[in-house]
C-alpha cells in the first residue's frame, strides 16, 4: 500500500475562475484545500491554520523555537494526511537526540488535530547562546534543533485494518525536506512542500500556511512514458515547483486571501481544479473515562500511595492539552469497587 494508492479525490467545487461543481460552500478559518493542476497532471494541497495552532501552542509553555517547529510539523501532518483516504487516525511523530527530542501530531479523519512536544529547555538555551545569530539563525535548522533521529508516518484505522507506517531519517534543514526524501526513497513519488510559520505580535499569535504538490503517474495503466512524454512531465513538474516556491509567507497565512484566489494566482496557466475543502480544528481525545481505565489496573494500596501530599489526589495530566484529572480517595475506592464488581 502506497500513499498514492490511498490518495482520494473528493467532490469538486470552486469560484468562477476555477473549475467547480459546488459553488455553495462554507469557508473555514483553518482548512485544507485539495486541488489538481490538470494541465500538468499534478495533485496539490493548500492548508492554512491559525486558531488550531494558537490553541495548541497556548496550552503549553514551549520556547519560541519549539513553537515554530511544532507549527511546521502540524502543517506538514495536515498536508500529508489530506493525501490519504482513511477512517481513523494519522500520526506524524519525530524521535531524536537533540534539544527538541520529540514532537507528535494526530490528525483524525474528521479534521481534529492535537499535538505536543518534548523540549530540553536548558540544552536549547545553551545552543541559542552559542549560535552566531542566536535564535534567528537556528530557525529551520532541524539537524541542530532535533539532532539525529527519525520521523514516522502512521495510519491507524483500528479494527481489522492493517496499520501502515513509513519511517525516514531526520536528514535535511527542514521537516519538509525530510518528508520529500521519504517520498523519493520509499514511495518513488516526486513530492514538494512549501511551509511557512508566522508569529504575530502577540506571544501565541501563530499562523501556518503550506502547499504540497505530488507528481502523478504518466498514465493510469502504469505504462512507461515515451521520451517526449517524460520530458513534458519533467518540465511541468519543475515549472509547478517554481510557481509554488513563488508564494510568499504573507500569501500563505493571510486570511483575506482565499484558498481559491491563491491557487488561481499561482497556477492559473495550469488549469487548476479544486475539491471539497476540509475544515480543521483542535480536539483532544483524552477523557476521565480513559484515565480511569488505566488506573483501575493498579491495586488500591498503590493508588492511595500515588496521591499528592498537597491535594490528596492522584493527578494525571494529558500531555497534549494539559487537562488535569484528579482522583481523591473516595474516587479511587469507588473505581476499585466497581472493578471488583
C-alpha positions in Angstrom: 0.0 0.0 0.0 1.4 3.4 -1.0 0.5 7.0 -0.3 -0.7 7.2 -4.0 -2.9 4.2 -3.6 -4.6 5.8 -0.6 -5.0 9.3 -2.1 -8.6 10.3 -2.6 -10.2 12.8 -5.0 -13.2 14.5 -3.4 -16.3 16.2 -5.0 -15.4 19.3 -6.9 -16.1 22.9 -6.3 -14.6 26.4 -6.7 -15.4 30.0 -7.6 -16.0 31.2 -11.1 -12.3 31.4 -12.1 -11.6 27.8 -11.0 -13.4 24.7 -12.2 -16.3 23.8 -9.9 -19.4 21.7 -9.2 -20.5 23.1 -5.9 -20.1 26.9 -5.5 -22.2 26.9 -2.3 -19.7 26.2 0.4 -18.7 27.3 3.9 -15.2 28.7 4.3 -13.4 27.6 7.5 -10.6 29.7 9.1 -8.5 26.6 9.4 -8.7 24.3 6.4 -7.1 22.1 3.9 -7.9 22.7 0.2 -7.2 19.9 -2.3 -6.6 20.7 -5.9 -5.2 19.4 -9.1 -3.3 21.0 -12.0 -5.0 19.4 -14.9 -2.5 20.8 -17.5 0.4 19.3 -15.6 -1.1 16.1 -14.2 -0.2 17.2 -10.6 -2.1 16.8 -7.4 -1.8 19.6 -4.7 -2.9 20.6 -1.3 -3.1 24.1 0.4 -3.5 24.3 4.1 -3.8 27.4 6.4 -4.2 27.2 10.2 -4.5 29.9 12.8 -6.8 29.2 15.8 -5.9 25.5 15.9 -2.2 26.2 16.1 -2.8 29.0 18.6 -4.8 26.7 20.9 -2.2 24.0 20.8 0.7 26.4 21.5 -1.3 28.2 24.1 -1.8 25.0 26.1 2.0 24.7 26.7 4.9 26.9 27.6 7.4 25.8 25.0 10.2 28.2 23.9 9.6 30.2 20.7 11.9 27.9 18.6 10.0 24.9 19.7 6.7 26.5 18.9 7.9 27.4 15.4 9.0 23.8 14.8 5.7 22.5 16.2 3.8 24.8 13.9 5.7 23.4 11.0 5.1 19.8 11.8 1.4 20.5 12.4 1.2 22.0 8.9 3.1 19.1 7.4 0.8 16.5 9.1 -2.3 18.2 7.7 -0.9 18.2 4.2 0.3 14.6 4.4 -2.9 13.2 6.0 -5.1 15.0 3.4 -3.5 13.0 0.6 -4.8 9.7 2.2 -8.2 8.0 2.2 -8.6 6.7 5.7 -11.1 6.5 8.5 -9.2 6.7 11.7 -6.0 8.4 12.9 -3.0 9.8 11.1 0.1 10.4 13.3 3.3 12.2 12.4 6.0 11.8 15.1 9.6 12.6 15.4 12.1 11.0 17.8 15.6 12.3 18.1 18.5 13.1 20.5 18.5 16.9 20.2 17.1 19.6 22.5 13.7 19.1 20.8 13.7 15.4 21.3 10.1 14.5 20.3 7.1 16.0 18.5 3.8 14.3 17.7 0.8 15.4 15.8 -2.5 13.5 15.5 -4.9 14.3 12.7 -8.1 12.2 12.6 -10.4 11.7 9.5 -12.8 14.3 10.9 -10.1 17.0 10.8 -9.5 17.1 14.5 -5.9 17.9 15.5 -3.8 17.7 18.6 0.0 18.0 19.1 2.7 18.2 21.7 6.5 18.2 22.1 9.2 17.3 24.5 11.8 20.0 24.9 15.0 20.2 26.9 14.9 23.9 27.6 18.4 24.0 29.2 20.0 22.4 26.2 18.1 24.6 23.9 19.1 27.8 25.7 22.7 26.7 25.7 22.5 26.1 21.9 20.9 29.5 21.3 23.6 31.3 23.3 26.4 29.5 21.4 24.9 30.1 18.0 26.2 33.1 15.9 23.0 35.0 15.2 21.2 33.4 18.1 17.6 32.2 17.8 17.0 33.6 14.3 20.0 31.6 12.9 18.5 28.4 14.3 15.1 28.7 12.6 14.8 25.9 10.1 17.9 24.1 11.3 16.3 20.8 12.0 19.6 18.9 12.2 20.7 21.2 15.1 17.4 21.5 17.0 16.4 17.9 16.8 19.7 16.1 16.3 19.9 12.5 15.0 16.7 10.5 14.8 13.7 9.8 12.6 10.2 10.9 11.6 7.4 8.3 11.4 4.2 8.4 9.4 1.4 6.2 10.8 -2.1 5.5 9.7 -4.3 3.6 12.2 -7.8 2.8 11.1 -8.5 0.4 14.0 -10.4 -2.8 13.9 -9.1 -5.4 11.5 -7.3 -2.9 9.2 -3.6 -3.2 8.9 -1.6 -0.5 10.5 0.5 1.4 7.9 3.8 3.1 8.8 6.6 4.8 7.0 9.9 5.9 8.6 12.6 8.2 7.3 15.7 9.7 8.9 15.8 13.3 10.0 18.1 14.4 7.3 17.6 17.9 5.9 17.4 21.5 7.1 13.6 21.4 7.4 10.9 18.8 8.2 9.6 19.3 4.6 12.9 18.2 3.2 12.7 15.0 5.3 9.2 14.3 4.0 10.3 14.9 0.4 13.1 12.3 1.0 10.6 9.8 2.3 8.5 10.1 -0.9 11.6 9.7 -3.1 13.1 6.8 -1.2 10.0 4.8 -0.1 7.2 5.7 -2.4 9.1 6.5 -5.6 6.8 9.6 -6.0 8.0 13.1 -6.6 6.7 15.5 -3.9 7.4 19.0 -2.9 6.4 21.2 0.0 6.4 24.9 0.9 5.6 25.7 4.5 5.7 29.0 6.4 5.2 29.6 10.1 4.4 33.1 11.1 4.3 34.6 14.6 2.4 37.8 15.1 2.9 40.5 17.7 1.2 38.5 20.5 3.0 35.6 22.1 0.5 32.9 21.0 -0.4 34.5 17.7 0.9 31.8 15.4 -0.2 31.1 11.8 0.8 28.2 9.5 0.4 28.1 5.7 1.6 25.3 3.4 1.5 23.9 -0.1 2.1 20.4 -1.2 2.5 19.1 -4.7 2.6 15.4 -5.9 3.5 14.4 -9.4 1.0 11.8 -10.7 2.0 8.8 -12.9 2.1 9.5 -16.7 -0.8 7.1 -17.3 -3.3 5.2 -15.3 -2.3 2.0 -16.9 1.2 2.3 -15.5 2.9 2.1 -18.9 6.2 3.7 -19.2 6.2 7.2 -20.7 7.7 7.9 -24.1 10.8 10.1 -24.1 8.6 13.0 -25.3 6.1 12.4 -22.5 8.8 12.1 -19.9 10.4 15.4 -21.0 7.0 17.2 -20.7 6.3 15.6 -17.3 9.7 16.9 -16.0 9.1 20.3 -17.5 5.6 20.5 -16.0 6.9 19.4 -12.6 9.8 21.8 -12.5 7.5 24.7 -13.6 4.9 23.9 -11.0 7.5 23.8 -8.2 8.8 27.2 -9.3 5.3 28.6 -9.2 4.7 27.1 -5.7 8.0 28.5 -4.5 7.0 32.0 -5.5 4.2 32.0 -2.9 5.2 34.5 -0.1 4.8 34.0 3.6 2.1 36.6 3.7 0.1 35.0 0.9 0.2 31.6 2.7 -1.1 32.9 6.1 -3.2 36.0 5.1 -6.8 35.1 5.8 -8.0 37.9 3.5 -6.7 35.9 0.5 -8.9 32.9 -0.1 -7.6 29.4 -1.0 -9.1 29.7 -4.4 -7.6 33.1 -5.1 -4.2 31.9 -4.1 -4.3 28.8 -6.2 -5.5 30.8 -9.2 -2.8 33.4 -8.6 -0.1 30.8 -8.6 -1.3 28.2 -11.1 -3.8 29.8 -13.5 -1.9 28.6 -16.5 -2.0 25.0 -15.2 -5.8 24.7 -15.3 -6.4 24.3 -11.6 -9.3 22.3 -10.3 -10.3 22.4 -6.7 -12.1 19.9 -4.5 -14.1 20.0 -1.3 -12.3 21.8 1.5 -11.8 20.1 4.8 -12.3 22.2 8.0 -9.7 21.7 10.7 -9.9 22.3 14.5 -8.2 21.3 17.7 -9.8 18.5 19.7 -8.1 16.2 22.2 -9.2 12.6 22.7 -8.4 12.5 26.4 -11.2 11.8 28.9 -11.7 11.0 32.6 -13.1 7.6 31.5 -9.8 6.7 29.6 -7.8 7.7 32.7 -10.0 5.5 34.9 -9.4 2.6 32.5 -5.6 3.0 33.1 -5.8 3.5 36.9 -8.1 0.5 37.5 -5.3 -1.9 36.7 -3.4 -0.8 39.8 -4.0 -2.2 43.3 -5.9 0.1 45.6 -2.9 0.4 48.0 -0.7 1.6 45.2 -3.2 4.1 44.0 -3.5 5.5 47.5 0.3 5.8 47.7 0.3 7.8 44.5 -1.7 10.6 45.9 -0.1 14.1 46.0 0.6 15.3 49.6 -1.0 18.7 49.0 -4.1 17.8 47.1 -4.6 14.3 48.4 -5.4 13.2 44.9 -3.9 11.0 42.2 -3.3 13.6 39.5 -3.0 12.7 35.8 -2.4 15.4 33.1 -2.8 14.9 29.4 0.4 15.7 27.6 -1.5 17.1 24.6 -3.9 19.5 26.2 -2.6 19.7 29.8 -6.0 18.9 31.2 -5.6 17.7 34.8 -7.7 14.8 36.1 -7.8 14.4 39.9 -8.9 11.3 41.8 -9.4 11.6 45.6 -9.6 8.6 48.0 -13.4 8.3 47.5 -12.9 8.3 43.7 -10.2 5.6 43.9 -12.2 3.4 46.3 -15.3 3.7 44.0 -13.2 2.9 41.0 -11.8 -0.3 42.5 -15.2 -1.2 44.0 -16.7 -1.1 40.5 -13.8 -3.1 39.1 -14.3 -5.8 41.8 -18.0 -5.9 41.0 
